[in-house]
Every structure is written in C-alpha cells, then in structure tokens.
Amino acid sequence: MIEIQDNTMLITREDGVTDTYKILFYYHNPERNKDYYFLYEEGNPDELIVMGSEDGTSLTDVSDEEFEEADEMLATYENDPKMKDEE
C-alpha cells in the first residue's frame, strides 16, 4: 500500500514495515492508464527506482518497454528547463 504526502511516498510492505521514499517526479501514461514514479531514498538521489501504479494504492515493477519509456521521460525532465522551473 502506498500513501503520498507532499513529495514523499510511504510504502507499507506486506510485513507491516513502512519504507519512505522521495518522489523526484511522476507522469501518467494515458494509453496504459498508469502512473509512473521516480523514487529515491532521502540522501541518495542518484539511485532512482521506477515503479508503476494502476490504482494509486499499490506499486508494480515496470516492464522493459515501460522502463525505456520512463528513461526517455527522465531525460526530458533533466534536459527541459521548463520542467525544472515547475518544481
């Protein structure tokens, strides 16, 4: 189960332990009707994790195709000054 507070995602695992991640950014793919999140542990922004969510309450791993798309989105995010200004 996930919960989003400001720019932080709380992920509660099946064993009840909650992990906290910062959200670099996310985007929605309307064709898949799925959100994609770029997450990192606080203090370690260089190690991004990409996860998907179809229902807004749970996360799933991404396929190779989804990862390639996410990688392109990350490159756009990093290279587009307009996106950086919106943070």
N, C-alpha and C positions, 0 to 999 in steps of 0.2 A: 504494500500500500504506500502511496506517495501523498505528501502534503507539501504545498508550495506556500512559503511565507516570504514576501518581498522577492529577493534574488537568491533564496535558499530553498533547496529541496530536501525534505526529510523523507527517508526511505526506511520503512519498517519491514524488516525481513520476517519470514515465517516463524523464526525462533523468538520474535519479540524485540530483537535488538534494532535500534534505530541508528542509521548512518546519516550524516549530514554532508551535503554537497552544495557548492555554489553553482549557480547557473550562469555560464558565460553568455549564452543566448539560446533561443529556440526558434523553430519555424514550423509551419503547418504545411503539409502536402495535401492539397485538396483531392487529388486523384486517389490517394490511398486513405483519405480521411484520417490522417495520423499525424501526431506531433512528434518532433524530434528535438531532443535536449542535448546540449553540450555541457557536460558537468565536470567539475574538478573538486578535489579536496582542498579546503582552505589552506593557503600557504604553498600549494603545489599546482599553479595554473598551467604549467607546461604539460601536464599529463591529463589530457582530456579524455572523457568517456562519452560515447554517443549512445543514447538509448532512445527507444521509441515508446509511444503510448497511444493506444487507440481509444481508451476510455477516460483518460485523465486521472485514474486512480491506481494504475499499475504500470510497470515498465516491462518492455521486452527487448531482447537483443535485436540488433539490426542485421539484415541480410547483407551479402557482399554488394549487391546493387544499391541498397539503401545507404550503405557506408560510402560508396563512391559519390552518390548524390550529396550526402552530408559533407564530404570532403570538399566538394565544389562550393557548397554553401559557406563553409568555413573560409575558404579562400576569398570569396566575395566579401564576406564580413570583414576579414582582415585588411582587404585592399580598397574598400569603399569608404571614403571619409564621411559620406552622408550617414552610413550606418553607425559609424563610431560616434558621430555627433548626437545620435539619438539615445545613447546610453545614459 
